[in-house]
Amino acid sequence: MSFFAEVNDNNIVERVVVVEDGRDAAWCNKFFGNGTWVETSEDGSIRKNYAGAGHTYDSVNDVFYEPKPYPSWSLDAETYRWTPPVAHPSNGISVSWSEDKQAWLAD
């Protein structure tokens, strides 16, 4: 199976469709309607990350990435994943990010 994301004029993914192997963007245009169709992969081997509705397609770097979760987080230029300003603790305690305190707080 292959996966294609339909990207709008603002480079936001509208939907992702599953098609038979061997299909391409031109086939998606014909079957689903004219639009911008960009291939993606579940394992991130195509365009760094699997596309999902609401994700951004960066056509310059040819990658997909999720919406920014918090204003203080930055986009890692290698993985195209959002990273917090403070590393997530690895002590096994369940935590959530507090944007106000700029810290991980125990749940």
C-alpha positions in Angstrom: 0.0 0.0 0.0 1.0 3.6 -0.6 -0.1 6.8 1.2 -0.7 10.2 -0.3 -1.4 13.5 1.5 -3.6 16.1 -0.1 -2.0 19.5 0.7 -3.9 22.8 0.4 -2.6 26.2 -0.8 -1.2 26.9 2.7 0.8 23.7 2.7 -1.5 22.1 5.3 -2.5 18.5 4.9 -6.2 18.1 4.3 -6.4 14.3 4.3 -4.3 11.2 3.7 -5.5 8.4 1.4 -4.3 4.8 1.1 -3.9 3.5 -2.5 -2.5 0.4 -4.1 1.2 0.2 -4.7 2.2 1.7 -8.1 -0.3 4.6 -7.9 1.1 8.1 -8.0 0.1 11.7 -7.5 -1.4 11.9 -11.0 -3.6 8.9 -10.3 -4.7 10.6 -7.0 -5.7 13.7 -9.0 -7.7 11.6 -11.4 -9.4 9.4 -8.8 -9.8 11.9 -5.8 -9.9 15.2 -7.6 -7.4 17.8 -8.6 -5.1 19.0 -5.8 -1.6 18.7 -4.6 -0.8 15.1 -3.7 2.4 14.3 -1.9 3.5 10.7 -1.0 4.1 9.9 2.7 5.0 6.7 4.6 4.0 5.3 7.9 7.6 4.6 9.0 8.8 8.1 8.0 11.1 6.8 5.3 9.5 9.2 2.9 9.6 12.9 3.9 10.8 12.3 7.5 7.4 11.9 9.1 4.1 10.4 8.3 1.6 13.0 7.2 -1.7 13.5 9.0 -4.6 15.9 8.7 -3.5 19.3 10.0 0.3 18.7 9.5 2.4 21.0 7.5 4.2 20.1 4.3 7.5 22.0 3.9 8.1 21.9 0.2 11.5 23.5 0.4 12.8 20.8 2.7 10.4 18.2 1.3 9.2 17.1 4.8 6.0 16.8 6.8 5.7 17.9 10.4 3.0 18.1 13.1 1.4 21.4 14.3 3.5 23.2 16.9 2.3 22.0 20.3 3.6 25.0 22.4 5.0 28.4 21.5 8.3 27.7 23.3 9.1 24.5 21.4 11.4 24.5 18.4 11.5 22.4 15.3 14.5 20.1 15.1 16.0 20.6 11.6 17.2 17.0 11.4 14.1 15.1 12.5 11.4 17.7 11.9 9.9 17.0 15.3 9.1 19.6 17.9 11.4 19.7 20.9 10.8 21.3 24.2 13.2 23.9 25.7 13.8 21.5 28.6 14.4 17.8 27.9 11.7 15.4 28.8 12.7 13.6 32.1 13.5 9.9 31.7 12.8 8.9 35.3 9.6 7.0 34.5 7.3 9.5 36.2 4.3 10.7 34.2 4.7 14.3 33.4 3.0 17.1 31.3 4.5 20.2 29.8 3.6 23.5 31.5 4.1 26.3 29.1 3.6 28.9 31.8 6.4 27.5 34.0 8.5 26.2 31.1 8.9 22.9 32.9 7.7 19.3 33.0 5.3 18.8 35.9 4.3 15.5 37.5 0.7 14.5 36.5 
